[in-house]
Amino acid sequence: MPLNLNRVGMPNREPDVRNKDFIEVAEGYNDEMALEEASRCLNCKKPLCVGGCPVNIDIPRFINQVTKKDYDSAYYTLKEFSLLPAVCGRVCPQEHQCEGVCILNPKGAPIGIGRLERYVADKFRESGNEEVLKKEAPTGKKVAVLGGGPAGLACAYDLAKLGHDVTIYEALHTLGGVLMYGIPEFRLPKNIVNKEIENIEKLGVKIELNSVAGRVNTVEKLMKEDGFDAVFIGTGAGLPYFLNIPGENLNEVYSANEFLTRVNLMKAYKFPEYDTPVFVGEKVAVVGAGNVAMDAARTAKRLGAKEVYIVYRRSKDEVPARLEELEHAEEEGVILQLLTSPVEVIGDDCGHVTALRCVKYELGEPDEGGRRKPVEVPNSEFDIPMDMVVMAIGQGPNPLLLETTKGLELNKRGNIVADDEGRTSIDGVFAGGDIVTGAATVILAMGAGKKTAQSIHEYLMKK
Amino acid sequence: MYKIVKKEMLNPSIVLMDVYAPDIAKTCKAGQFIVLRIDEIGERIPLTIADFFPEEGLVRIVTQAVGYTSRKLMNMNEGDSFLDFIGPLGKESEVENFGTVLCICGGLGIAPMFPIARELKKAGNKVITVIGARSKDLLIWEDVLREVSDEVYVTTDDGSYGRKGLVTDVSKEILEREKIDHAWAIGPVIMMKFSALLTKEYNVPTIVSMNPIMVDGTGMCGACRLEVDGKTVFACVDGPEFDGHQVNWDLSMRRMNIYKAKEEIALEKAIKGGF
């Protein structure tokens, strides 16, 4: 059979229509598209894609099941490895993972693994079938999971399946972490997240919302007074960084976290139906070019901003966001202001933003990682008129839990030091996800949660 | 759900509520705050804890009808519940035996001052409290503060009760006549600003309790940024208490106005909603 290099494209809503609402951009494969794309899979004897997946999904197996129209089996294959296939099918950076190592990738046509994953998960959810959840006999061991984001959810899910008594403590009023407060509705509909998270509760995991780790429940209290045999810390990278440039505390300067939390978690895009307001300028600069920056820029556009700029000090080739996010942002009218870095936010006497003062950069010699280092162009300062600025330059570890946990070793950046098995410096205390690695991706956090669940299980059964 | 066990109007615009939140009541300390959300469509608002009763599992909040959410809150009754009630957040007051402490508080700030003054008294300080309000009918908790203070002075802007004038006027007299070792100031930003400017003249270390706009209250969003000693800090995790002599007050006052235009839209909604 000749190689089929016609990758089936993802149908997306029209840019000029979708950039005015919060309805999902990507429409998903229909049955024919899914069958066609699945049939391209070569079913490699030594599939590279499985190794490229942080949770090692048996990709050829599920794709093969799609070709046989055995959609239920395909779904259960995904669920053997991943708690949130409908989420991951949408937000994983597949081009750097499974699809990046697909044997067809060098020919420019890797299998649309993420799209097929999403298709299978959506099809199952829309079928209305009740998911069969398998659970081992109770072990009598209690585990506390701090943080209900991707790492904590994945860890809790696997531990519960293994028969442990698991309680998740979540600071916000809903589970999901970044899936709920960070990633916008138009990229990841919240009803889909909620539906996938429901299984956690169905497995018997107890959920304590509004419970800020390290406050009511310190690690010490959980282990000594509340009888937990192990604790998993998955509190994520919550603390937004700022550039520390003058004018950064002017009124219309937001962290991307605040802007997105207001819009996604608090539904400010429905203000005044919902009570939480958000400011949106006419001319908005988003500083940074990661996925979070793209989310913020596209959100500002949807909320009515006339001009939205991505301000990034390197060139387009270095943009860290997923290619798809960058393309979508550009299609929707987001302007790329590349090789540019802000040095000051200019404001008026009342504290309102009026401009972003920037300098030009050019790419110099490659650094150790091979990325060409941006170098400032002398005397290149210029102002871009703006009335809102969003800082999307990353997040650090949230200090709330860490400062109340004695004996927990942290690295220079304030992240928890944990080994490959998720073990920290305290016996019985494990950690995984962004709190260990620094801000990364949903799937890497899930992978860490999953892997650590296994090592917690071994720890508990030896105890 | 977090039930309102008791509701009491302290005056026509200030309400006291005791909320059943046993975990918070057991662990909270003077100076800390909670974040609450009334219902599914509600916003998250921070309120400094006014008192707490570990045995009964109750946390006391006192608030004033100023914005949309506080009006909505005022409309709730005993037996109703908040959907979310999160805490204790922020750092506790750093109380020790300083000697003589001046507690300057105004308006709604009188309520969160109470547990701090109580701690100060317990630690062996002589506590001199100055409380102020615009007028007599707006003054709250004079009797409550008297319980934990050695001396209490009352001021009203219009002279309808106590001394006519501002809390800073009486505070200045006190600072002139006796040695004050430490001060706390809690109230409207403008009041805290001028209290801090005053105590600086006398070199009295002064703690203020900041209450800026917040969303999550756990360090995640940075809405509550302040400048203290020239550095950006988050009121929610680094505070809410700061050295009043180092706070950039004008910045804090400006940042309170971010949602002024939106607040008018919300108030229209409040009127339509009958509150």
Chai-1 contact restraints between the chains, C-beta under 6 A:
chainA,res_idxA,chainB,res_idxB,connection_type,confidence,min_distance_angstrom,max_distance_angstrom,comment,restraint_id
A,A171,B,T218,contact,1.0,0.0,6.0,A-B,restraint_1
A,H173,B,D84,contact,1.0,0.0,6.0,A-B,restraint_2
A,N210,B,D84,contact,1.0,0.0,6.0,A-B,restraint_3
A,N210,B,I86,contact,1.0,0.0,6.0,A-B,restraint_4
A,V212,B,T218,contact,1.0,0.0,6.0,A-B,restraint_5
A,R215,B,P88,contact,1.0,0.0,6.0,A-B,restraint_6
A,V216,B,D23,contact,1.0,0.0,6.0,A-B,restraint_7
A,V216,B,T27,contact,1.0,0.0,6.0,A-B,restraint_8
A,G238,B,M220,contact,1.0,0.0,6.0,A-B,restraint_9
A,L239,B,G219,contact,1.0,0.0,6.0,A-B,restraint_10
A,P240,B,G222,contact,1.0,0.0,6.0,A-B,restraint_11
A,N249,B,R225,contact,1.0,0.0,6.0,A-B,restraint_12
A,N249,B,L251,contact,1.0,0.0,6.0,A-B,restraint_13
A,N251,B,I258,contact,1.0,0.0,6.0,A-B,restraint_14
A,S255,B,G222,contact,1.0,0.0,6.0,A-B,restraint_15
A,N257,B,M220,contact,1.0,0.0,6.0,A-B,restraint_16
A,N257,B,C221,contact,1.0,0.0,6.0,A-B,restraint_17
A,E258,B,C221,contact,1.0,0.0,6.0,A-B,restraint_18
A,E258,B,G222,contact,1.0,0.0,6.0,A-B,restraint_19
A,E258,B,A223,contact,1.0,0.0,6.0,A-B,restraint_20
A,T261,B,V215,contact,1.0,0.0,6.0,A-B,restraint_21
A,T261,B,C221,contact,1.0,0.0,6.0,A-B,restraint_22
A,P272,B,I265,contact,1.0,0.0,6.0,A-B,restraint_23
A,P272,B,A266,contact,1.0,0.0,6.0,A-B,restraint_24
A,P272,B,K269,contact,1.0,0.0,6.0,A-B,restraint_25
A,Y274,B,I41,contact,1.0,0.0,6.0,A-B,restraint_26
A,D275,B,I41,contact,1.0,0.0,6.0,A-B,restraint_27
A,D275,B,G42,contact,1.0,0.0,6.0,A-B,restraint_28
A,D275,B,E43,contact,1.0,0.0,6.0,A-B,restraint_29
A,T276,B,E43,contact,1.0,0.0,6.0,A-B,restraint_30
A,P277,B,Y259,contact,1.0,0.0,6.0,A-B,restraint_31
A,P277,B,K262,contact,1.0,0.0,6.0,A-B,restraint_32
A,G351,B,R254,contact,1.0,0.0,6.0,A-B,restraint_33
A,N398,B,G219,contact,1.0,0.0,6.0,A-B,restraint_34
